Amino acid sequence: MVASCFSLVSLYRSYLRHQYYSAGLHPKTIQIDDQTTIHCWVPQTSVGTSSHHPPPKPPLVLIHGFGPSAIWQWRYQIRSLSPYFNIYVPDLIFFGGSTTTSVERSELFQAASVSRMLEKLGLERFSVLGTSYGGFVAYNLARMCGERVEKVMIASSAVWRRKRDNVELMEKAGVETFADLMLPKTAKHLRTLIGLSIYRPPSVMPDCLLNDVINALYMENREEKMQLLMGLTIGKYDDAQILPLQQEVLIIWGEYDQIFPVEKAFELYKYLGDKVRMEVIRKTSHVPQIENPKRFNNIVKNFLLGVGNSPW
């Protein structure tokens, strides 16, 4: 595939970086050990930079899903949530500027890496929101960190997922491998992914634009990302089990999610513990934070700030 000299996607990426800066965030690279480096957007006065100016707002960690890096997936949240929270937006390993020489590839390793990054930044307590693949990471982060995690939000993420669910998804998408769907390398495959992820996908998606998206967002670290898919422990077996969480949990889902159908949200609700709430956002699919950001952001703020909540 030949990359175009002019990339609308690269141009829009520059705009997104400006949006993050204008929300009071700046990029930081954190060496968490001798093997792993995490890139993260952090508040201008992040925890650990000064002992004289503690953060006036509670910390919130946003963990992106599979696909493009974090800057793309939380673009409608940072401006809305930053007045209320000190936001941390890490790139998971092999996304954005995060990398490792370790052979580990599981979502547990991603969670452990994020935990060490937050320790390096000096965060003693925080809440976490993860979407899709990032929900797998957020769930494991909450289990690993215990009382360090105040509240957990899992969006569009079938943490209680079985091997047969992968087979059903591949059949629905008409692809031979999970990577063909999650790491599209043709316009046809990307069009399929968009159709499954968005309730009302664009009616016109020219191949030239889709190829630009693939070149800019899906080709970097492609081999390593395929290894991440192979390294998933969630969805590896049909007799999957999930342990409840001790924290307050909010499940957020799109009503017409075709990647992880809403039935998975109801299953998750039953197994995550006694302090679980659920919100289903109407007329959205797999990315409600993008399709209906106003509703999504209000749900997050209400849950974290304790405004108008009642058990689902």
Secondary structure, 3 states (H helix, E strand, C coil): CCCCCCCHHHHHHHHHHHHHHHCCEEEEEEECCCCEEEEEEEECCCCCCCCCCCCCCCEEEEECCCCCCHHHHCCCCHHHHCCCCEEEEECCCCCCCCEECCCCCCHHHHHHHHHHHHHHHCCCCEEEEEECHHHHHHHHHHHHHHHHEEEEEEECCCCCCCHHHHHHHHHHHCCCCHHHHHCCCCHHHHHHHHHHHCCCCCCCCCHHHHHHHHHHHCCCCHHHHHHHHHCCCCCCCCCCCCCCCCCEEEEEEECCCCCCCCHHHHHHHHHCCCCEEEEEECCCCCCHHHHCHHHHHHHHHHHHHCCCCCCC
